[in-house]
């Protein structure tokens, strides 16, 4: 594993859609980390404004030596 890590030329991190884009361009998954942020409940909550913790995985990817840098991920178009 250490030999592989020594060949990493670029590191990216993001969500599921982002990860699938980079994996499709030859990047490798290095780690999955836990990400968390505060999220508001809808304004219609009868108890006043409340928050909760939203947890999402953060995927860490690396571009090994010999793999071309991926083009920017296309933006999602509203449908």
Biotite code that builds the C-alpha atoms (Angstrom):
import biotite.structure as struc

atoms = struc.array([
    struc.Atom([0.000, 0.000, 0.000], chain_id="A", res_id=1, res_name="UNK", atom_name="CA", element="C"),
    struc.Atom([2.813, 2.429, 0.834], chain_id="A", res_id=2, res_name="UNK", atom_name="CA", element="C"),
    struc.Atom([4.273, 1.921, -2.646], chain_id="A", res_id=3, res_name="UNK", atom_name="CA", element="C"),
    struc.Atom([0.920, 2.873, -4.195], chain_id="A", res_id=4, res_name="UNK", atom_name="CA", element="C"),
    struc.Atom([0.559, 5.965, -1.982], chain_id="A", res_id=5, res_name="UNK", atom_name="CA", element="C"),
    struc.Atom([3.999, 7.138, -3.076], chain_id="A", res_id=6, res_name="UNK", atom_name="CA", element="C"),
    struc.Atom([2.715, 7.353, -6.672], chain_id="A", res_id=7, res_name="UNK", atom_name="CA", element="C"),
    struc.Atom([-0.270, 9.633, -5.888], chain_id="A", res_id=8, res_name="UNK", atom_name="CA", element="C"),
    struc.Atom([0.046, 12.905, -7.819], chain_id="A", res_id=9, res_name="UNK", atom_name="CA", element="C"),
    struc.Atom([-3.276, 14.555, -6.903], chain_id="A", res_id=10, res_name="UNK", atom_name="CA", element="C"),
    struc.Atom([-5.901, 14.169, -4.164], chain_id="A", res_id=11, res_name="UNK", atom_name="CA", element="C"),
    struc.Atom([-9.601, 15.048, -4.476], chain_id="A", res_id=12, res_name="UNK", atom_name="CA", element="C"),
    struc.Atom([-12.492, 14.687, -2.048], chain_id="A", res_id=13, res_name="UNK", atom_name="CA", element="C"),
    struc.Atom([-16.234, 14.883, -2.427], chain_id="A", res_id=14, res_name="UNK", atom_name="CA", element="C"),
    struc.Atom([-19.569, 13.104, -2.427], chain_id="A", res_id=15, res_name="UNK", atom_name="CA", element="C"),
    struc.Atom([-20.946, 10.061, -4.236], chain_id="A", res_id=16, res_name="UNK", atom_name="CA", element="C"),
    struc.Atom([-21.532, 11.593, -7.692], chain_id="A", res_id=17, res_name="UNK", atom_name="CA", element="C"),
    struc.Atom([-18.135, 13.339, -7.585], chain_id="A", res_id=18, res_name="UNK", atom_name="CA", element="C"),
    struc.Atom([-16.450, 10.079, -6.573], chain_id="A", res_id=19, res_name="UNK", atom_name="CA", element="C"),
    struc.Atom([-18.019, 8.077, -9.382], chain_id="A", res_id=20, res_name="UNK", atom_name="CA", element="C"),
    struc.Atom([-16.795, 10.690, -11.885], chain_id="A", res_id=21, res_name="UNK", atom_name="CA", element="C"),
    struc.Atom([-13.182, 10.460, -10.695], chain_id="A", res_id=22, res_name="UNK", atom_name="CA", element="C"),
    struc.Atom([-13.217, 6.673, -10.322], chain_id="A", res_id=23, res_name="UNK", atom_name="CA", element="C"),
    struc.Atom([-14.350, 6.511, -13.947], chain_id="A", res_id=24, res_name="UNK", atom_name="CA", element="C"),
    struc.Atom([-11.235, 8.478, -14.910], chain_id="A", res_id=25, res_name="UNK", atom_name="CA", element="C"),
    struc.Atom([-8.736, 6.135, -13.232], chain_id="A", res_id=26, res_name="UNK", atom_name="CA", element="C"),
    struc.Atom([-8.494, 7.663, -9.745], chain_id="A", res_id=27, res_name="UNK", atom_name="CA", element="C"),
    struc.Atom([-8.452, 5.289, -6.778], chain_id="A", res_id=28, res_name="UNK", atom_name="CA", element="C"),
    struc.Atom([-10.375, 5.429, -3.508], chain_id="A", res_id=29, res_name="UNK", atom_name="CA", element="C"),
    struc.Atom([-7.997, 6.206, -0.640], chain_id="A", res_id=30, res_name="UNK", atom_name="CA", element="C"),
    struc.Atom([-10.409, 6.693, 2.273], chain_id="A", res_id=31, res_name="UNK", atom_name="CA", element="C"),
    struc.Atom([-13.988, 7.263, 3.346], chain_id="A", res_id=32, res_name="UNK", atom_name="CA", element="C"),
    struc.Atom([-14.393, 9.857, 6.082], chain_id="A", res_id=33, res_name="UNK", atom_name="CA", element="C"),
    struc.Atom([-17.428, 10.970, 8.041], chain_id="A", res_id=34, res_name="UNK", atom_name="CA", element="C"),
    struc.Atom([-18.619, 14.503, 7.339], chain_id="A", res_id=35, res_name="UNK", atom_name="CA", element="C"),
    struc.Atom([-21.268, 16.267, 9.404], chain_id="A", res_id=36, res_name="UNK", atom_name="CA", element="C"),
    struc.Atom([-23.031, 19.617, 9.259], chain_id="A", res_id=37, res_name="UNK", atom_name="CA", element="C"),
    struc.Atom([-25.959, 21.391, 10.880], chain_id="A", res_id=38, res_name="UNK", atom_name="CA", element="C"),
    struc.Atom([-29.209, 21.235, 8.916], chain_id="A", res_id=39, res_name="UNK", atom_name="CA", element="C"),
    struc.Atom([-32.417, 23.201, 9.592], chain_id="A", res_id=40, res_name="UNK", atom_name="CA", element="C"),
    struc.Atom([-35.782, 21.513, 9.911], chain_id="A", res_id=41, res_name="UNK", atom_name="CA", element="C"),
    struc.Atom([-38.426, 23.056, 7.627], chain_id="A", res_id=42, res_name="UNK", atom_name="CA", element="C"),
    struc.Atom([-39.728, 26.495, 8.622], chain_id="A", res_id=43, res_name="UNK", atom_name="CA", element="C"),
    struc.Atom([-43.181, 25.034, 9.269], chain_id="A", res_id=44, res_name="UNK", atom_name="CA", element="C"),
    struc.Atom([-41.967, 23.279, 12.410], chain_id="A", res_id=45, res_name="UNK", atom_name="CA", element="C"),
    struc.Atom([-44.448, 24.143, 15.198], chain_id="A", res_id=46, res_name="UNK", atom_name="CA", element="C"),
    struc.Atom([-41.770, 24.159, 17.905], chain_id="A", res_id=47, res_name="UNK", atom_name="CA", element="C"),
    struc.Atom([-39.835, 27.024, 16.314], chain_id="A", res_id=48, res_name="UNK", atom_name="CA", element="C"),
    struc.Atom([-36.657, 26.791, 14.253], chain_id="A", res_id=49, res_name="UNK", atom_name="CA", element="C"),
    struc.Atom([-34.760, 23.603, 15.072], chain_id="A", res_id=50, res_name="UNK", atom_name="CA", element="C"),
    struc.Atom([-31.580, 22.013, 13.780], chain_id="A", res_id=51, res_name="UNK", atom_name="CA", element="C"),
    struc.Atom([-30.251, 18.489, 13.456], chain_id="A", res_id=52, res_name="UNK", atom_name="CA", element="C"),
    struc.Atom([-26.927, 16.945, 12.453], chain_id="A", res_id=53, res_name="UNK", atom_name="CA", element="C"),
    struc.Atom([-26.719, 15.629, 8.916], chain_id="A", res_id=54, res_name="UNK", atom_name="CA", element="C"),
    struc.Atom([-23.966, 13.095, 8.283], chain_id="A", res_id=55, res_name="UNK", atom_name="CA", element="C"),
    struc.Atom([-22.592, 12.388, 4.838], chain_id="A", res_id=56, res_name="UNK", atom_name="CA", element="C"),
    struc.Atom([-19.580, 10.336, 3.815], chain_id="A", res_id=57, res_name="UNK", atom_name="CA", element="C"),
    struc.Atom([-16.667, 12.201, 2.255], chain_id="A", res_id=58, res_name="UNK", atom_name="CA", element="C"),
    struc.Atom([-14.721, 10.125, -0.257], chain_id="A", res_id=59, res_name="UNK", atom_name="CA", element="C"),
    struc.Atom([-10.982, 10.778, -0.677], chain_id="A", res_id=60, res_name="UNK", atom_name="CA", element="C"),
    struc.Atom([-9.534, 9.843, -4.073], chain_id="A", res_id=61, res_name="UNK", atom_name="CA", element="C"),
    struc.Atom([-6.046, 9.891, -5.497], chain_id="A", res_id=62, res_name="UNK", atom_name="CA", element="C"),
    struc.Atom([-4.658, 10.072, -9.016], chain_id="A", res_id=63, res_name="UNK", atom_name="CA", element="C"),
    struc.Atom([-1.783, 7.626, -9.356], chain_id="A", res_id=64, res_name="UNK", atom_name="CA", element="C"),
    struc.Atom([1.222, 8.254, -11.544], chain_id="A", res_id=65, res_name="UNK", atom_name="CA", element="C"),
    struc.Atom([0.469, 7.498, -15.184], chain_id="A", res_id=66, res_name="UNK", atom_name="CA", element="C"),
    struc.Atom([-3.221, 8.486, -14.961], chain_id="A", res_id=67, res_name="UNK", atom_name="CA", element="C"),
    struc.Atom([-4.262, 11.670, -16.780], chain_id="A", res_id=68, res_name="UNK", atom_name="CA", element="C"),
    struc.Atom([-5.912, 14.396, -14.689], chain_id="A", res_id=69, res_name="UNK", atom_name="CA", element="C"),
    struc.Atom([-9.698, 14.174, -14.982], chain_id="A", res_id=70, res_name="UNK", atom_name="CA", element="C"),
    struc.Atom([-11.560, 16.991, -16.699], chain_id="A", res_id=71, res_name="UNK", atom_name="CA", element="C"),
    struc.Atom([-13.839, 19.065, -14.460], chain_id="A", res_id=72, res_name="UNK", atom_name="CA", element="C"),
    struc.Atom([-17.017, 17.242, -13.542], chain_id="A", res_id=73, res_name="UNK", atom_name="CA", element="C"),
    struc.Atom([-19.959, 18.520, -15.619], chain_id="A", res_id=74, res_name="UNK", atom_name="CA", element="C"),
    struc.Atom([-22.565, 20.507, -13.745], chain_id="A", res_id=75, res_name="UNK", atom_name="CA", element="C"),
    struc.Atom([-25.968, 18.954, -13.200], chain_id="A", res_id=76, res_name="UNK", atom_name="CA", element="C"),
    struc.Atom([-28.646, 20.529, -15.354], chain_id="A", res_id=77, res_name="UNK", atom_name="CA", element="C"),
    struc.Atom([-32.065, 21.143, -13.826], chain_id="A", res_id=78, res_name="UNK", atom_name="CA", element="C"),
    struc.Atom([-34.677, 18.840, -15.283], chain_id="A", res_id=79, res_name="UNK", atom_name="CA", element="C"),
])
